[in-house]
């Protein structure tokens, strides 16, 4: 079927900084990365009133006990982030703000899409606030799917539920992004109704089903019948959430295609292909004669490249070819896989920069290794829309790649970041022990 479901965000919102085009690590990115990108709990979205307000243009104002105290037609921008030593938190108050947050949650502005946003209650891992009480909730997993043809609606919504329901949300909000049919009525009622039916059958409430023709500030949104709530999308690029995203080094792309292009290969490079082939031939002999010592040399080559990237230096073609071949040793690859769960933030961030650079630079099939390493790095931090792009790049480069298949199977099963972290830790520890023993 020609539809895509993206596993995007888990218990917190976190993003990746792609390296810029070329072989050089992005200058100016390092300090931003060091400040926040790899603090896994860097940003949590607290939701005071995500559901439709049941009051036309108005919305319910919450008091300190989380109870509706009246109707307000004023516009209130998203609350500024908290500045405690804990997680950075932003508060969303009404549906227009939630819709405006979608591009930042996904990493791109969706079109012709179904977006399902999980909302968790205070008793489900979100701390209860003494001032906000039971009204304080948080966003969780976000799943996005291309709007399917009518015959595929049940399968697509079911796939979204498979990603979202295992995380235990209290409710979900559905946002359908689809062009106006000209009559002002929400299109794709079949999709909205399927979300309500599928999630309700699984014990998850669906209090809000919103439609917006496209996501931009000032665009009108409205609810699906029987609710008749409506309003306007809040500011997107000048909101506190946008500022927080910038602080974390997040890039919000104009479309999914633009996001996917950030990992597209550079122009064909015959010299690099020849250097990779030569390095592979040399590695065959070195590994036959050197055994574990050859693997340790390969690991050292990858570590050196990571340090070069961290320092903002250019990797030459010979270095790229050396690293490409080093990563084809599963023991080496699985050892550096452990960098994504290391406590050293600089190591984690520079490794991601290296994998992104290699995904852009290397030819197939060698590019499968850094692509799957990048996907793992994103997953252990909570997820990103780039995960699917990276895994698809790895699959195209090497359809038989075992680690790619494993990760795709984990995602299909609804596994979350902690499961991926455990798999990564175990694989890295086993491979590192094998290198030491040799």
Buried (B, 14 or more C-beta within 10 A) or exposed (E): EEBBBBBBBBBBBBBBBBBBEEBBBBEEBBEBBBBBBBBBBBBBBBBBBBBBBBBEEBBBBBEEEBEBEEBBEEBEBBBEBEEEEEBBBBBBBBBBBBBBBBBBBBBBBBBEBBBBBBBBBBEBEBEEBEEBBEBBBBBBBBBBBBBBEEEBBBBBBEBBBBBBBBBBBBBBBBBBBBEBEEEEEBBBBEBBBBBBEBBEEBEBBBBBBBBBBBBBBEBBBBBBEEBEBBBBBBBBBEBBBBBBBBBBBBBBBEEBEEBBEBBEBEEEBEEBBEBBBEBBEEBEEBBEEBEBEBBBBBBEBBBBBBEBBBEBBEBEBEBBBBBBBBBBBBBBBBBBBBBBBEEEBBBBBBBBBBBBBBBBBBBBBBBBBBBBBBBBBBBBBBBBBBBBBBBBBBBBBBEEBEBBBBBBEBBEEBBBBEBBBEBBBEBBBEBBEBBEEE
